[in-house]
Amino acid sequence: MSLELDLGPAARAFRDELRQWLEANRPESMVGIDAERASFGNVPGLEDWTRKLYEAGYMCVSWPKEYGGRGLSGVEVAVMNEEFARAGVPRVTRGMGEWLVGPSIIVWGTDEQKAHFLPRIIDGTDRYCQGFSEPDAGSDLAGLKTRGVVDGEEVVISGQKVWTSGAQAANMMFCLCRTDPDAPKHKGISYVLTPMFREDGSSNGFELRPIKQMTGQAHFTETFITEARAPVFNVIGGLHNGWRVTMTTLGNERGGNATTQHVQYTRQFWDAVELTRKYGREGDPRVRQQLAWAFTHCEIMRFQGLKVLSEVVAKKEPGPAASINKMFWSEYAQRFAEIVMNIRGADSMITSDAGPSETEGSGYQPDPWQSAFLSTRSVTIWGGTAQVQRNIVGERVLGLPKEPDMEAQRRGVGADADTREKA
Ligand SMILES: Cc1cc2nc3c(=O)[nH]c(=O)nc-3n(C[C@H](O)[C@H](O)[C@H](O)COP(=O)(O)OP(=O)(O)OC[C@H]3O[C@@H](n4cnc5c(N)ncnc54)[C@H](O)[C@@H]3O)c2cc1C
């Protein structure tokens, strides 16, 4: 198996340098831990490995050098992902701070905001969660009701968010709130970097109620916010002007992980080949056909990822084509998990003791393949559903006529969909 792409002499030099660094610094305790598991924490040795990567300058690598990043090109980021995969160690990142908030601050923040917030993401001081979705505002995100009231030099925020991934590990929320209730719905929203704790360590009006997923884990919460205070300085893009910033964030959510997906899925593919041999199914023409389909898709994902990343580097933010990426990998992941369940046959129905310890007490412990099957049900929902991505591709990439907004027509306010589609 080769994960390596030949991407020209500059990328080759970067690959050599990184490979040497990884050989010299890779801790044995991290080998075999993938980035997804690392992102949930609780892995012995992870803190040391994270510090080592930070000290070597391997955090927020695609951010421009002037903002503390490494200014890596899309190709170099792809190389980096491949080399970490090759070394078998997780490429730890600063999560949503690195992937979603930082790039949005770079595009929309003032110089003072960039100088204050970006270094705190890079050094791990600020760990972000996303406060966008609400019980009645998911695809129709601009329908959000959380209120923000300016009180002197502060915004006071109250409302309810839901599906807040990683909230338990975060100390900051990039929170959308309605600061101008009289403006048209996507014009009165502010994007506020909201501390979840006060200076004295007490909660800044945040109550987190974990939601248990069908994998048995609880990686997200319902989040109740009561009079959380954030300085007006923390409003990105200006008061009432958060919608455009939001679109930048959502573009990165769909396309920003473009070069990491294929690495994970290619490794999973080869694990599945091993599994197929173990079950003696490698001669089954139907299984062979399905594995060939999967391998082809991983390769397409790799090249599509490079295309999206080049777009990000050229324009600073991914365009609507990032939706193709999101749609492609998420639907692939679901289908592939089903293929593996079929290869394992009846065994895929039996829960084992091999599951992650976080599921203890849930009554069952899915193994990693079962977990993948269960957790991939959600990937066509988060970051904008598959249906919403199709709307974006249809209308904004292919230029098809816009879908009529039946609800808006009923209310007589014009056909303006106002959904997450407005990238
Ligand atoms: C695992 C997971 C993690 C998440 N993490 C976060 C997080 O950290 N922070 C956060 O803010 N949110 C998070 N979310 C929420 C996620 O962004 C929303 O679930 C998603 O945007 C869909 O919104 P909804 O659930 O309200 O569904 P709805 O918007 O109510 O959609 C219901 C159905 O209607 C369809 N639909 C809606 N509008 C249209 C349309 N215009 N055209 C065609 N079909 C349409 C949808 O595709 C879907 O099938 C997470 C969700 C999941 C599953």
The ligand as a Tripos MOL2 file, in Angstrom:
@<TRIPOS>MOLECULE
LIG
   53    58     1     0     0
SMALL
NO_CHARGES

@<TRIPOS>ATOM
      1 C1        -23.0780   14.6280   15.2520 C.3       1 LIG1
      2 C2        -23.5670   16.0440   15.1480 C.ar      1 LIG1
      3 C3        -22.7880   17.0640   15.6330 C.ar      1 LIG1
      4 C4        -23.2300   18.3780   15.5590 C.ar      1 LIG1
      5 N1        -22.4400   19.3700   16.0990 N.ar      1 LIG1
      6 C5        -22.9050   20.6330   16.1080 C.ar      1 LIG1
      7 C6        -22.1600   21.6620   16.7690 C.ar      1 LIG1
      8 O1        -21.0880   21.4350   17.3250 O.2       1 LIG1
      9 N2        -22.6730   22.9100   16.7930 N.ar      1 LIG1
     10 C7        -23.8460   23.2310   16.1760 C.ar      1 LIG1
     11 O2        -24.2160   24.3800   16.2130 O.2       1 LIG1
     12 N3        -24.5810   22.2760   15.5400 N.ar      1 LIG1
     13 C8        -24.1450   20.9850   15.5070 C.ar      1 LIG1
     14 N4        -24.8830   20.0090   14.9070 N.ar      1 LIG1
     15 C9        -26.2040   20.3570   14.3370 C.3       1 LIG1
     16 C10       -26.2720   20.3070   12.8240 C.3       1 LIG1
     17 O3        -25.6080   21.3830   12.2410 O.3       1 LIG1
     18 C11       -27.7620   20.2780   12.4480 C.3       1 LIG1
     19 O4        -28.2890   19.0500   12.9410 O.3       1 LIG1
     20 C12       -27.9780   20.3640   10.9460 C.3       1 LIG1
     21 O5        -27.6350   21.6210   10.4410 O.3       1 LIG1
     22 C13       -29.4550   20.0660   10.5640 C.3       1 LIG1
     23 O6        -30.3360   20.8210   11.3200 O.3       1 LIG1
     24 P1        -31.5570   20.1350   12.1040 P.3       1 LIG1
     25 O7        -31.0280   18.9920   12.8920 O.co2     1 LIG1
     26 O8        -32.2840   21.2130   12.8270 O.co2     1 LIG1
     27 O9        -32.4880   19.5090   10.9730 O.3       1 LIG1
     28 P2        -33.5680   20.3300   10.0760 P.3       1 LIG1
     29 O10       -32.9400   21.5790    9.5610 O.co2     1 LIG1
     30 O11       -34.8140   20.4330   10.8520 O.co2     1 LIG1
     31 O12       -33.7640   19.3490    8.8660 O.3       1 LIG1
     32 C14       -34.6670   18.2270    8.9130 C.3       1 LIG1
     33 C15       -34.6750   17.5880    7.5260 C.3       1 LIG1
     34 O13       -35.1940   18.5190    6.5510 O.3       1 LIG1
     35 C16       -34.2530   18.6850    5.4690 C.3       1 LIG1
     36 N5        -34.2320   20.0890    5.0130 N.ar      1 LIG1
     37 C17       -34.2460   21.2060    5.7910 C.ar      1 LIG1
     38 N6        -34.1830   22.3050    5.0150 N.ar      1 LIG1
     39 C18       -34.0860   21.8950    3.7220 C.ar      1 LIG1
     40 C19       -34.0010   22.5580    2.4560 C.ar      1 LIG1
     41 N7        -33.9500   23.8860    2.3630 N.pl3     1 LIG1
     42 N8        -33.9190   21.7750    1.3470 N.ar      1 LIG1
     43 C20       -33.9690   20.4110    1.4210 C.ar      1 LIG1
     44 N9        -34.0800   19.7270    2.5890 N.ar      1 LIG1
     45 C21       -34.1280   20.4660    3.7220 C.ar      1 LIG1
     46 C22       -32.9190   18.3220    6.0730 C.3       1 LIG1
     47 O14       -32.0020   17.9010    5.0710 O.3       1 LIG1
     48 C23       -33.2760   17.1900    7.0270 C.3       1 LIG1
     49 O15       -33.3660   15.9580    6.3420 O.3       1 LIG1
     50 C24       -24.4710   18.6840   14.9540 C.ar      1 LIG1
     51 C25       -25.2750   17.6450   14.4440 C.ar      1 LIG1
     52 C26       -24.8440   16.3340   14.5500 C.ar      1 LIG1
     53 C27       -25.7220   15.2490   14.0250 C.3       1 LIG1
@<TRIPOS>BOND
     1     1     2 1
     2     2     3 ar
     3     2    52 ar
     4     3     4 ar
     5     4     5 ar
     6     4    50 ar
     7     5     6 ar
     8     6     7 ar
     9     6    13 1
    10     7     8 2
    11     7     9 ar
    12     9    10 ar
    13    10    11 2
    14    10    12 ar
    15    12    13 ar
    16    13    14 ar
    17    14    15 1
    18    14    50 ar
    19    15    16 1
    20    16    17 1
    21    16    18 1
    22    18    19 1
    23    18    20 1
    24    20    21 1
    25    20    22 1
    26    22    23 1
    27    23    24 1
    28    24    25 2
    29    24    26 1
    30    24    27 1
    31    27    28 1
    32    28    29 2
    33    28    30 1
    34    28    31 1
    35    31    32 1
    36    32    33 1
    37    33    34 1
    38    33    48 1
    39    34    35 1
    40    35    36 1
    41    35    46 1
    42    36    37 ar
    43    36    45 ar
    44    37    38 ar
    45    38    39 ar
    46    39    40 ar
    47    39    45 ar
    48    40    41 1
    49    40    42 ar
    50    42    43 ar
    51    43    44 ar
    52    44    45 ar
    53    46    47 1
    54    46    48 1
    55    48    49 1
    56    50    51 ar
    57    51    52 ar
    58    52    53 1
@<TRIPOS>SUBSTRUCTURE
     1 LIG1         1 GROUP 0 **** ****
